[in-house]
Amino acid sequence: MYDVNKLDEIIIGGVDPRDYPDFCDAYIESATYDGVIMTYKQLDELNEQEPSFVNEYALLDFLGESK
């Protein structure tokens, strides 16, 4: 399990305005975790384990409010 508070430099992909507000195809494309760039395997695990965070972040990114 990942602590989403340790994520930074998040780049989200798959955000389709037609999917609003669910963004079911959204995923985290890249990010750092505790200052270290995440591997593709880690990103896959993160996207699978934290779907509610991914969707929430996709919404914030869509609204221009992501960090």
N, C-alpha and C positions, 0 to 999 in steps of 0.2 A: 504494500500500500504506500502511496505517496502522500506527503504532506503538501497540499497545494499552496500553502503559505511560503514554501521554499522555492516556488516557481518564479521565474523572471524571464524577461526578454521573449515572451510568448508570441509566436506567430501562428495564427489560426488559418486554416484552409477550409474550403468547402462551404463557405457561408453564401447561401443563395437567398436573396430577398424574398423569393416566392415561398420559402420554407418558414418565414416569420410566423410565429415567434418560436417555433420548435427547433429549427436549424438541425434537423435530423442527420444531415450529411456532413456537418461540421466536425473538424478534428484538429488537434494541435499538431502543426506541421514541424515546429521546432521550438525549443525552449532551453533554458538553463535550469538546473536543479541544484540549489545550494552553491551556485556559482560555477557549476560544471555543465558543459554542453551535453545534452541528453543524446543517447544513441537512438537509432531507429527502433531497436527492440524495446528500449525504455519508453519511447513515445507510444508505441503500439500498446504496451501494458497500461500506460497512463490513460490513453483514450478508452481502453476497455474497462478499466477499474473506476474511472471517475467521469462517467457520462454526464452527470448533472453539472459538474464543474465546467466541462467542455461546452455544454449548451449555454450555461450562464455566461461564460466568457465570450462565446460567439455573439450572444445578444448584446453584451457591453461593447464588443468590437463593432458590431453593426451600428450601434447608436453613437459610436465615437467616444465611448467612455472607458475603454480598456486602458490598463496601465502601461 
